[in-house]
């Protein structure tokens, strides 16, 4: 089924919540958490090495 207003695009299934509302897989969530944790640790180490007082 195609939408006549948008040629070339299929009409979305009414039960499909759309890309941005689909839940992420568990592995992707843990990967995002791990990347965020690494960024925080690196930022703390770099700021301490530059002599910034964090607390």
N, C-alpha and C positions, 0 to 999 in steps of 0.2 A: 504494500500500500504506500502510495506516495501522496504527499500533501500538494495540491495544485498551487498553493501560494509559494511553496519553496521547491522549485524543480530540482530533482536529483537527491533529495533527502527523504529518508523513510519516515513515516509517521511513527512516533514512539508508542510502545505498548502502554495502555493505561496503568498497568500494574508496575511498570518500570519507574523507579523513583528518580532516575537520571544519574548522570555520572557523579555529580558533586554530593549526592545524598546517599550513595551506596556505601555501606560500611567497608572499611579497609580490612584486608586480611590481617590476621594476628601478627604474622611475620613483618609486615610493613609497619605496623604500629611500633613493634619492638625495635625495628631498625631506625625509625624516626627518633624514638626515645634515646637509643644508643648514640646516634649522631649528635643530638642536643647535649647529652651528657659529656661527650668528648669535647664539644665546643666550649662548654662551661669550664671544664677542667683546664683546657688550653688557655682560655682567657684568664683564669686565676693565676696560672703559672707565669704567663707573660706579664701580667700586671705586677705580680710580686717581684719578678726579676727586674722590672723597671723601677722598683722602689715605691710603688703605689700602696698606700695603706688602705686595705679594704674594710677593716673593722677597727 
